[in-house]
Amino acid sequence: MAGPLRTRRAAPRGRSFASRNPTVIGSIGLVVIAVLLWAAFNAAKLPIIGGGTQYSAVFSEASGLVPDDEVRIAGVKVGTVTGVSLDGPTAHTVKVSFRVKHAFVGDRTEAIIKIKTVLGRKYLELDSQGVAKQDPDRQIPLSRTLTPYDVYPAFSDLTKTVGSIDTKALGQSLETIAQTFRNTPASVRTTLDGLSRLSRTISSRDEALRTLLARANDVTGVLADRNTEIARLLTDGNLLLSELNARREAIRTLFLNTSALSLQISGLVSDNSKTLKPALDQLKGVLDVLEKNLDNIDRGLALLGPFYRVFANTLGNGRWFDTYIQNLSAGGLLGTYTGVGQ
């Protein structure tokens, strides 16, 4: 006997996307967009696709280095400077943080701040040394760092220092010292006389020195204001040299082919000199004959002109030759006009 009939219940279907709470969906979407935006603006800090390993070095001064300046190894850009700050609240040194990607930084690496452009733009150069890798948690010490000498700040400081000196008071002080030690031994008096002359020279050339330093300061200021234009000029010049370097092989091939062609032409002339020499000699003889008879040729051309004019008139009536023959009639007394068809 058959058992009772059993029915199988269908599994409940999931809720459709349209029936879900739009507030929750919108909140999740906004969070995802915010995370993506943060990741886009901070891609360099991400662990996998970021900008490399973070290092730091201690310098005696920053020397104009700022964040986003280049970090180079052997002239190749390998990262950027991420921060410049004092190495502690009471320290007299500067901590430079930088990030390096796809480059080896040894445990004996030296860091040098170098000048990138003539107007003072800087970059950080790493001289990677050592066998082991540099520990990112350990700073490159002051003994392995170096800062450059910058001309523009030196001129600016010199201008400010010289401008604040009272040259008259300095001259009077040196004169007073010279008068006080006038009765000292000869060697000391010679030194003081030279010091007195130096003071008079400084005092007499005070205005010229001020003008010179002021104009030097103006020149450096103009160069600093035109930093972008000069940097662009240098960049364009670098692009031109790069293009010439890229075309160097083509230019070298052109020169080699030209040299080979000249050798082939020289060989051709050398091989056919016996054949070409008689022809050139005969051509020279023809030219000599023409040159000797140049007056006769000019006179013949001058006499040939009237003949061609009369001949053209004879052929100027279509299909007939119009001519006049003298003494053709009986007795030779009359001329006869004849027309001959062409």
Secondary structure, DSSP 8 states (H G I E B T S, - for coil): ----------------GGGS-HHHHHHHHHHHHHHHHHHHHTGGGSTTTSS-EEEEEEES--TT--TT-EEEETTEEEEEEEEEEESSTT-SSEEEEEEE-SS--BTT-EEEEEE-STT--EEEEEE---SSB--TTS-B-GGGEE----HHHHHHHHHHHHHT--HHHHHHHHHHHHHHTTTS-HHHHHHHHHHHHHHHHHHHTHHHHHHHHHHHHHHHHHHHHTHHHHHHHHHHHHHHHHHHHHTHHHHHHHHHHHHHHHHHHHHHHHHTHHHHHHHHHHHHHHHHHHHHTHHHHHHHHHHHHHHHHHHHHHT-BTTEEEEEETT-SGGG-S-EEEEEE-
